[in-house]
Amino acid sequence: MTEGRTEKQVLEELSNEERALLKRVLEIERAKLHLSAYDATDDLLDAVREILP
């Protein structure tokens, strides 16, 4: 039986840009936990635009 990749393996394979995006998404998600009416769509799009040319 073939085992799937671990979370650590997946994270280690990310490029610097992908890691930066993941970090920003996690920051936004953490902020959402504190603001129930928060709509993160614009913040998520801004984070993607910062990383992608």
N, C-alpha and C positions, 0 to 999 in steps of 0.2 A: 504494500500500500504506500502510495506516494504522499508525503506530508506537504501541506501548503507552506508558503513562506510565512515567517513570523512577522509581527509588526515591526520589530527591529530591523529585519532584513529589508522590508519595504522602505522604511525611512532611510536606511543607508543608501538605497538606490536612487533616491530623489536628487535632482539637480539643485543647485543653490537657489535658483528661481522658484522651483517647486517647494522647497523648504520655506522660503520667504512667504509664499502664498499660503501654505498650510499654517504657518505661525500667525499670519494676519487673520485668517478665517477662524482659528481657535480663539484669538483675542476678541473678535466680534461675537462669536458664540458665547464666550464667557460674559461679555457685557450684556448680552440678551437675557442671561439668567437673572440679572438684576433689574431689568426693565421689561415688564410683561407686555407692554404695548409697543415695544421697539420693533420697527421694520428694518431689517438689516440689508435689504436688497440693494439700496444705493451704496452702502458701505462696502458690500461684497463686490459690486461692479467696480467701484473705485480702486479696491485692492487689486483686482485683476488688471485693470488698466495701468496701474503703477508698475506691474511686473512685465506685462506683455507689451511689446512695442506697437 
